[in-house]
Amino acid sequence: MFEFRHQPLKALFWLYVSLDLVFTIALWTVLWVFPPMRPRRSWMLQRTLRTACARRLGFATFRVGPGFTVVGPPRKDADIARTGFVEIEGVPDELVPGEVKDMARINGVQPVRVGGYWYGERDKDGKHGQKAAPGEKVLYVLHGKHVCAGGTGHPDGIGYPYLTTSLLKASHGLLKRAFIPEYRLLTAAPFSPPHTAFPAPLLDALSGYYYLVHTLGFEPANVTVEGDSAGGHLAVAFVRALALLSDARLPQLGGALLISPTADWAGTHGPPPKESYTTDWVQPFISRDFIPRALVGTLPPATLAGVWLSPASRELRDEDAPALFRDFPRTLIVAGAAELTVVPMRTLRDRIAAGGGAETVAYREYDDMTHDFIAFDWCEPQRSEALGDFGRWLEGKPIGEGREATA
Protein backbone atom coordinates (compact mmCIF):
# COMPACT_ATOMS: atom_id res chain seq x y z
CA MET A 1 0.00 0.00 0.00
CA PHE A 2 1.27 3.48 -1.02
CA GLU A 3 4.42 1.90 -2.48
CA PHE A 4 4.58 4.59 -5.19
CA ARG A 5 4.09 7.60 -2.93
CA HIS A 6 7.54 9.07 -3.58
CA GLN A 7 8.71 10.83 -6.73
CA PRO A 8 9.60 9.95 -9.44
CA LEU A 9 7.72 6.66 -8.92
CA LYS A 10 4.51 8.58 -8.19
CA ALA A 11 4.60 10.46 -11.53
CA LEU A 12 5.52 7.31 -13.45
CA PHE A 13 2.71 5.34 -11.84
CA TRP A 14 0.10 8.01 -12.67
CA LEU A 15 1.38 8.03 -16.24
CA TYR A 16 0.90 4.28 -16.36
CA VAL A 17 -2.61 4.59 -14.88
CA SER A 18 -3.55 7.25 -17.45
CA LEU A 19 -2.35 5.16 -20.39
CA ASP A 20 -3.95 2.04 -18.97
CA LEU A 21 -7.29 3.83 -18.60
CA VAL A 22 -7.25 4.92 -22.24
CA PHE A 23 -7.04 1.31 -23.45
CA THR A 24 -9.31 -0.03 -20.70
CA ILE A 25 -12.05 2.49 -21.44
CA ALA A 26 -11.92 1.51 -25.10
CA LEU A 27 -12.29 -2.15 -24.10
CA TRP A 28 -15.13 -1.37 -21.68
CA THR A 29 -16.93 0.64 -24.34
CA VAL A 30 -16.95 -2.32 -26.69
CA LEU A 31 -17.91 -4.72 -23.91
CA TRP A 32 -20.74 -2.59 -22.53
CA VAL A 33 -22.16 -1.15 -25.73
CA PHE A 34 -25.06 -3.60 -25.30
CA PRO A 35 -27.11 -3.04 -22.08
CA PRO A 36 -27.34 -6.75 -21.12
CA MET A 37 -23.55 -6.79 -20.71
CA ARG A 38 -23.46 -3.88 -18.24
CA PRO A 39 -23.31 -4.35 -14.44
CA ARG A 40 -26.70 -2.62 -14.30
CA ARG A 41 -28.85 -2.96 -17.40
CA SER A 42 -30.73 0.22 -16.54
CA TRP A 43 -27.56 2.33 -16.66
CA MET A 44 -26.57 4.39 -19.65
CA LEU A 45 -23.13 3.65 -21.06
CA GLN A 46 -21.74 6.94 -19.69
CA ARG A 47 -22.73 6.10 -16.10
CA THR A 48 -21.29 2.60 -16.43
CA LEU A 49 -17.95 3.93 -17.67
CA ARG A 50 -17.73 6.73 -15.07
CA THR A 51 -18.44 4.35 -12.19
CA ALA A 52 -15.83 1.86 -13.40
CA CYS A 53 -13.23 4.62 -13.82
CA ALA A 54 -13.91 6.00 -10.33
CA ARG A 55 -13.43 2.55 -8.84
CA ARG A 56 -10.18 2.01 -10.73
CA LEU A 57 -8.81 5.42 -9.71
CA GLY A 58 -9.74 4.67 -6.11
CA PHE A 59 -7.51 1.61 -6.12
CA ALA A 60 -4.74 3.69 -7.71
CA THR A 61 -5.01 6.20 -4.86
CA PHE A 62 -3.91 3.53 -2.42
CA ARG A 63 -0.76 2.94 -4.45
CA VAL A 64 0.46 6.56 -4.51
CA GLY A 65 -1.14 8.34 -1.54
CA PRO A 66 -4.20 10.41 -0.76
CA GLY A 67 -3.00 13.84 -1.87
CA PHE A 68 -4.12 15.57 1.30
CA THR A 69 -5.56 19.06 0.98
CA VAL A 70 -5.45 21.45 3.92
CA VAL A 71 -6.71 24.82 2.74
CA GLY A 72 -5.55 27.83 4.73
CA PRO A 73 -6.65 31.45 4.54
CA PRO A 74 -6.23 32.94 1.05
CA ARG A 75 -3.51 35.56 1.14
CA LYS A 76 -5.22 38.08 -1.13
CA ASP A 77 -8.28 40.04 -0.07
CA ALA A 78 -9.73 39.53 -3.54
CA ASP A 79 -9.57 35.76 -3.03
CA ILE A 80 -11.37 35.99 0.29
CA ALA A 81 -14.12 38.06 -1.30
CA ARG A 82 -14.50 35.50 -4.07
CA THR A 83 -14.27 32.31 -2.01
CA GLY A 84 -16.32 33.42 1.00
CA PHE A 85 -13.57 32.37 3.39
CA VAL A 86 -13.72 33.15 7.12
CA GLU A 87 -11.71 32.06 10.15
CA ILE A 88 -13.46 30.80 13.25
CA GLU A 89 -12.32 30.22 16.81
CA GLY A 90 -12.21 26.79 18.41
CA VAL A 91 -15.25 25.76 20.45
CA PRO A 92 -14.85 26.55 24.19
CA ASP A 93 -13.46 23.55 26.01
CA GLU A 94 -16.40 23.44 28.44
CA LEU A 95 -18.75 22.82 25.50
CA VAL A 96 -16.99 19.60 24.49
CA PRO A 97 -18.80 16.51 25.88
CA GLY A 98 -16.84 14.46 28.40
CA GLU A 99 -16.55 11.36 26.21
CA VAL A 100 -15.25 13.43 23.30
CA LYS A 101 -12.86 15.26 25.59
CA ASP A 102 -11.46 11.94 26.82
CA MET A 103 -10.82 10.71 23.27
CA ALA A 104 -9.25 14.06 22.36
CA ARG A 105 -6.87 13.82 25.32
CA ILE A 106 -5.76 10.30 24.33
CA ASN A 107 -5.13 11.34 20.72
CA GLY A 108 -3.55 14.65 21.68
CA VAL A 109 -5.99 16.94 19.87
CA GLN A 110 -7.91 20.00 21.05
CA PRO A 111 -10.13 22.75 19.63
CA VAL A 112 -8.18 25.04 17.31
CA ARG A 113 -8.81 27.98 15.02
CA VAL A 114 -10.06 26.76 11.63
CA GLY A 115 -11.52 28.22 8.47
CA GLY A 116 -14.65 27.78 6.42
CA TYR A 117 -16.45 28.90 3.27
CA TRP A 118 -19.76 30.66 2.74
CA TYR A 119 -22.03 29.89 -0.21
CA GLY A 120 -25.16 31.69 -1.30
CA GLU A 121 -26.66 35.04 -0.44
CA ARG A 122 -24.47 37.94 0.69
CA ASP A 123 -25.31 41.27 2.31
CA LYS A 124 -26.19 44.45 0.41
CA ASP A 125 -22.50 45.32 0.15
CA GLY A 126 -21.64 41.94 -1.36
CA LYS A 127 -19.89 40.68 1.78
CA HIS A 128 -20.22 37.18 3.18
CA GLY A 129 -20.56 35.93 6.74
CA GLN A 130 -23.25 38.46 7.72
CA LYS A 131 -25.29 38.09 10.90
CA ALA A 132 -28.37 35.90 10.73
CA ALA A 133 -31.57 37.65 9.74
CA PRO A 134 -34.63 37.00 11.96
CA GLY A 135 -35.88 33.48 11.26
CA GLU A 136 -33.15 32.80 8.69
CA LYS A 137 -32.33 29.13 8.04
CA VAL A 138 -28.85 27.90 7.11
CA LEU A 139 -27.30 24.71 5.74
CA TYR A 140 -24.26 23.51 7.68
CA VAL A 141 -22.22 21.24 5.37
CA LEU A 142 -19.74 18.63 6.62
CA HIS A 143 -18.11 17.51 3.38
CA GLY A 144 -17.04 13.95 2.71
CA LYS A 145 -13.59 12.50 2.04
CA HIS A 146 -12.52 13.58 5.52
CA VAL A 147 -9.93 10.84 5.87
CA CYS A 148 -7.93 10.09 2.78
CA ALA A 149 -8.99 11.94 -0.35
CA GLY A 150 -8.30 15.57 0.40
CA GLY A 151 -11.86 16.77 0.85
CA THR A 152 -12.37 20.54 0.97
CA GLY A 153 -15.20 23.04 0.92
CA HIS A 154 -13.19 25.47 -1.23
CA PRO A 155 -15.24 26.79 -4.19
CA ASP A 156 -12.54 25.51 -6.53
CA GLY A 157 -12.69 22.04 -5.01
CA ILE A 158 -14.24 18.98 -6.63
CA GLY A 159 -17.84 18.00 -5.99
CA TYR A 160 -18.88 19.94 -2.92
CA PRO A 161 -19.48 23.37 -4.47
CA TYR A 162 -21.81 21.69 -6.97
CA LEU A 163 -23.59 19.61 -4.33
CA THR A 164 -23.93 22.55 -1.93
CA THR A 165 -25.38 24.94 -4.50
CA SER A 166 -27.71 22.16 -5.70
CA LEU A 167 -29.05 21.66 -2.17
CA LEU A 168 -29.60 25.40 -1.75
CA LYS A 169 -31.52 25.53 -5.01
CA ALA A 170 -33.58 22.47 -4.05
CA SER A 171 -34.70 24.18 -0.83
CA HIS A 172 -36.97 26.54 -2.83
CA GLY A 173 -35.76 29.59 -0.93
CA LEU A 174 -35.92 28.11 2.57
CA LEU A 175 -32.10 27.97 2.64
CA LYS A 176 -30.35 31.00 1.22
CA ARG A 177 -26.88 30.30 2.64
CA ALA A 178 -24.59 27.39 3.39
CA PHE A 179 -21.42 27.21 5.49
CA ILE A 180 -18.70 24.54 5.06
CA PRO A 181 -16.04 24.33 7.79
CA GLU A 182 -12.53 23.24 6.79
CA TYR A 183 -12.13 20.64 9.49
CA ARG A 184 -8.84 18.88 10.07
CA LEU A 185 -8.09 15.90 7.85
CA LEU A 186 -6.77 12.59 9.11
CA THR A 187 -3.99 10.25 8.06
CA ALA A 188 -1.79 7.47 9.39
CA ALA A 189 1.46 5.64 8.67
CA PRO A 190 3.31 5.50 6.33
CA PHE A 191 2.69 9.25 6.09
CA SER A 192 4.71 11.13 8.67
CA PRO A 193 4.08 13.14 10.62
CA PRO A 194 0.41 12.17 10.79
CA HIS A 195 -2.14 14.97 10.74
CA THR A 196 -4.68 14.33 13.48
CA ALA A 197 -6.93 11.50 14.58
CA PHE A 198 -10.52 11.42 15.77
CA PRO A 199 -12.11 13.45 17.33
CA ALA A 200 -10.25 16.37 15.69
CA PRO A 201 -12.84 16.69 12.86
CA LEU A 202 -15.65 16.51 15.42
CA LEU A 203 -14.11 19.32 17.49
CA ASP A 204 -13.94 21.44 14.34
CA ALA A 205 -17.57 20.64 13.51
CA LEU A 206 -18.55 21.83 16.99
CA SER A 207 -16.47 24.98 16.43
CA GLY A 208 -18.34 25.74 13.20
CA TYR A 209 -21.69 25.26 14.90
CA TYR A 210 -20.67 27.48 17.79
CA TYR A 211 -19.73 30.14 15.24
CA LEU A 212 -23.14 29.93 13.56
CA VAL A 213 -25.10 30.07 16.80
CA HIS A 214 -23.07 32.45 18.96
CA THR A 215 -21.15 34.65 16.52
CA LEU A 216 -23.80 35.02 13.82
CA GLY A 217 -26.90 34.47 15.91
CA PHE A 218 -28.63 31.62 14.05
CA GLU A 219 -31.35 29.89 16.05
CA PRO A 220 -30.31 26.22 16.51
CA ALA A 221 -33.71 25.10 15.22
CA ASN A 222 -32.93 26.91 11.95
CA VAL A 223 -29.67 25.01 11.33
CA THR A 224 -29.71 21.86 9.18
CA VAL A 225 -26.51 19.83 9.05
CA GLU A 226 -25.66 17.94 5.87
CA GLY A 227 -23.01 15.27 5.63
CA ASP A 228 -22.24 12.88 2.79
CA SER A 229 -20.13 9.73 2.81
CA ALA A 230 -17.45 10.13 5.51
CA GLY A 231 -19.01 13.55 6.21
CA GLY A 232 -22.24 11.67 6.99
CA HIS A 233 -20.38 9.72 9.66
CA LEU A 234 -19.05 13.00 11.04
CA ALA A 235 -22.56 14.48 11.03
CA VAL A 236 -23.88 11.56 13.11
CA ALA A 237 -21.04 11.98 15.62
CA PHE A 238 -21.70 15.73 15.70
CA VAL A 239 -25.41 15.29 16.42
CA ARG A 240 -24.63 12.69 19.10
CA ALA A 241 -22.16 15.09 20.72
CA LEU A 242 -24.83 17.81 20.94
CA ALA A 243 -27.31 15.34 22.46
CA LEU A 244 -24.73 14.12 24.97
CA LEU A 245 -23.76 17.68 25.86
CA SER A 246 -27.34 18.75 26.70
CA ASP A 247 -26.16 22.32 27.19
CA ALA A 248 -28.41 25.32 26.56
CA ARG A 249 -25.39 27.20 25.21
CA LEU A 250 -25.00 24.68 22.37
CA PRO A 251 -28.38 22.99 21.92
CA GLN A 252 -29.46 20.43 19.34
CA LEU A 253 -29.98 21.74 15.82
CA GLY A 254 -33.10 21.53 13.70
CA GLY A 255 -32.39 18.75 11.22
CA ALA A 256 -29.84 16.38 9.66
CA LEU A 257 -29.44 15.29 6.04
CA LEU A 258 -27.24 12.19 5.72
CA ILE A 259 -26.23 11.29 2.17
CA SER A 260 -24.69 7.82 1.81
CA PRO A 261 -23.34 8.04 5.39
CA THR A 262 -20.45 5.74 6.27
CA ALA A 263 -21.89 4.06 9.34
CA ASP A 264 -19.69 1.00 10.00
CA TRP A 265 -15.97 1.66 9.61
CA ALA A 266 -15.30 -1.56 11.56
CA GLY A 267 -17.03 -3.68 8.89
CA THR A 268 -19.13 -5.56 11.43
CA HIS A 269 -21.89 -6.26 8.89
CA GLY A 270 -19.68 -8.70 7.03
CA PRO A 271 -19.05 -8.77 3.27
CA PRO A 272 -21.18 -6.35 1.24
CA PRO A 273 -23.70 -7.66 -1.30
CA LYS A 274 -21.74 -9.35 -4.11
CA GLU A 275 -23.78 -7.68 -6.82
CA SER A 276 -22.62 -4.27 -5.59
CA TYR A 277 -18.92 -4.86 -6.17
CA THR A 278 -19.28 -4.01 -9.84
CA THR A 279 -21.84 -1.22 -9.36
CA ASP A 280 -20.16 0.90 -6.71
CA TRP A 281 -16.81 2.67 -6.58
CA VAL A 282 -15.99 2.77 -2.84
CA GLN A 283 -14.49 -0.72 -2.45
CA PRO A 284 -10.91 0.64 -2.32
CA PHE A 285 -11.84 2.84 0.64
CA ILE A 286 -13.62 0.20 2.71
CA SER A 287 -11.26 -2.70 2.00
CA ARG A 288 -8.05 -1.14 3.37
CA ASP A 289 -7.00 -0.69 6.98
CA PHE A 290 -5.60 2.80 6.36
CA ILE A 291 -8.82 4.70 7.14
CA PRO A 292 -9.57 2.78 10.36
CA ARG A 293 -6.00 3.41 11.55
CA ALA A 294 -6.31 7.10 10.71
CA LEU A 295 -9.56 7.35 12.67
CA VAL A 296 -8.45 5.44 15.75
CA GLY A 297 -4.99 6.96 16.22
CA THR A 298 -3.85 5.95 19.69
CA LEU A 299 -7.33 5.09 20.96
CA PRO A 300 -7.94 1.46 21.97
CA PRO A 301 -8.54 -0.71 18.86
CA ALA A 302 -12.02 -1.63 20.14
CA THR A 303 -13.02 2.01 19.65
CA LEU A 304 -13.40 1.33 15.92
CA ALA A 305 -16.49 -0.82 16.52
CA GLY A 306 -17.93 1.61 19.08
CA VAL A 307 -20.72 4.08 18.53
CA TRP A 308 -18.48 7.09 17.80
CA LEU A 309 -16.65 5.54 14.84
CA SER A 310 -19.21 2.92 13.76
CA PRO A 311 -22.70 4.05 14.82
CA ALA A 312 -24.26 1.12 12.95
CA SER A 313 -21.83 -1.43 14.44
CA ARG A 314 -23.29 -4.89 14.95
CA GLU A 315 -21.22 -5.11 18.12
CA LEU A 316 -23.52 -2.54 19.73
CA ARG A 317 -26.56 -4.00 21.46
CA ASP A 318 -29.92 -3.09 19.92
CA GLU A 319 -31.35 -2.52 23.37
CA ASP A 320 -28.81 0.26 23.93
CA ALA A 321 -29.89 2.17 20.80
CA PRO A 322 -32.58 4.30 22.52
CA ALA A 323 -29.96 5.73 24.88
CA LEU A 324 -27.16 6.01 22.32
CA PHE A 325 -29.31 7.80 19.73
CA ARG A 326 -31.57 9.89 21.93
CA ASP A 327 -32.51 13.46 21.12
CA PHE A 328 -31.71 13.25 17.41
CA PRO A 329 -33.29 15.98 15.28
CA ARG A 330 -35.44 15.28 12.22
CA THR A 331 -33.21 13.19 9.97
CA LEU A 332 -33.32 12.30 6.28
CA ILE A 333 -31.08 9.49 5.02
CA VAL A 334 -30.47 9.30 1.26
CA ALA A 335 -28.99 6.00 0.04
CA GLY A 336 -28.36 4.17 -3.21
CA ALA A 337 -29.72 0.65 -3.48
CA ALA A 338 -26.56 -0.42 -5.36
CA GLU A 339 -24.15 0.83 -2.68
CA LEU A 340 -21.67 -1.51 -1.07
CA THR A 341 -22.44 0.01 2.33
CA VAL A 342 -26.23 0.24 2.09
CA VAL A 343 -26.90 -2.44 4.74
CA PRO A 344 -25.17 -0.45 7.54
CA MET A 345 -27.22 2.58 6.47
CA ARG A 346 -30.40 0.60 7.10
CA THR A 347 -29.08 -0.32 10.53
CA LEU A 348 -28.33 3.34 11.23
CA ARG A 349 -31.89 4.22 10.22
CA ASP A 350 -33.24 1.68 12.71
CA ARG A 351 -30.94 2.95 15.48
CA ILE A 352 -32.05 6.57 15.02
CA ALA A 353 -35.68 5.47 14.96
CA ALA A 354 -35.13 3.54 18.20
CA GLY A 355 -33.78 6.68 19.85
CA GLY A 356 -36.45 9.14 18.75
CA GLY A 357 -39.30 7.19 17.19
CA ALA A 358 -40.04 6.21 13.61
CA GLU A 359 -41.20 9.74 12.83
CA THR A 360 -37.70 11.07 13.58
CA VAL A 361 -36.06 9.53 10.54
CA ALA A 362 -37.08 9.50 6.88
CA TYR A 363 -35.19 7.01 4.75
CA ARG A 364 -35.10 6.41 1.03
CA GLU A 365 -33.10 4.17 -1.25
CA TYR A 366 -32.92 4.99 -4.95
CA ASP A 367 -32.88 2.08 -7.35
CA ASP A 368 -29.58 1.24 -9.08
CA MET A 369 -27.79 4.21 -7.48
CA THR A 370 -24.22 4.09 -6.20
CA HIS A 371 -22.44 5.87 -3.39
CA ASP A 372 -23.01 9.64 -3.12
CA PHE A 373 -24.91 9.68 -6.42
CA ILE A 374 -26.61 12.98 -5.55
CA ALA A 375 -23.26 14.75 -6.05
CA PHE A 376 -22.93 13.74 -9.72
CA ASP A 377 -24.85 15.28 -12.60
CA TRP A 378 -24.58 12.05 -14.60
CA CYS A 379 -26.77 10.20 -12.10
CA GLU A 380 -30.06 11.42 -13.50
CA PRO A 381 -33.01 11.24 -13.08
CA GLN A 382 -32.51 9.84 -9.57
CA ARG A 383 -30.30 12.75 -8.55
CA SER A 384 -33.02 15.31 -9.29
CA GLU A 385 -35.54 13.04 -7.59
CA ALA A 386 -33.42 12.94 -4.43
CA LEU A 387 -32.97 16.72 -4.46
CA GLY A 388 -36.73 17.07 -4.77
CA ASP A 389 -37.22 14.75 -1.80
CA PHE A 390 -34.82 16.90 0.21
CA GLY A 391 -36.84 20.01 -0.60
CA ARG A 392 -40.09 18.32 0.43
CA TRP A 393 -38.54 16.97 3.63
CA LEU A 394 -37.25 20.43 4.48
CA GLU A 395 -40.79 21.78 4.11
CA GLY A 396 -42.14 19.01 6.35
CA LYS A 397 -43.85 17.16 3.51
CA PRO A 398 -43.74 13.38 2.85
CA ILE A 399 -40.98 12.21 0.53
CA GLY A 400 -41.44 9.75 -2.35
CA GLU A 401 -41.63 6.06 -1.79
CA GLY A 402 -38.40 4.29 -2.73
CA ARG A 403 -37.18 0.74 -2.44
CA GLU A 404 -36.65 0.19 1.24
CA ALA A 405 -35.34 -2.97 2.79
CA THR A 406 -34.63 -4.16 6.28
CA ALA A 407 -31.24 -5.38 7.40
Secondary structure, DSSP 8 states (H G I E B T S, - for coil): --TT-STTHHHHHHHHHHHHHHHHHHHHHHHTSSGGGSSSTTS-HHHHHHHHHHHHHHHHHHHH----------SSHHHHHHHTEEEE----GGGS-HHHHHHHHHHT-----EEEEEEE---TTS-SS----TT-EEEEEE-S-TTTS-----TTSSSHHHHHHHHHHHTTTSEEEEEEE----B--TTSSS--B-TTHHHHHHHHHHHIIIIIS---GGGEEEEEETHHHHHHHHHHHHHHHH--TTS---SEEEEES----TT-TT-S--GGGTTT-S-HHHHSSSHHHHHHHTTS-GGGGGSTTT-TT-TTS-GGGHHHHTTT--EEEEEEETT-TTHHHHHHHHHHHHHHH-GGGEEEEEETT--TTGGG-TTSTTHHHHHHHHHHHHHTT-----------
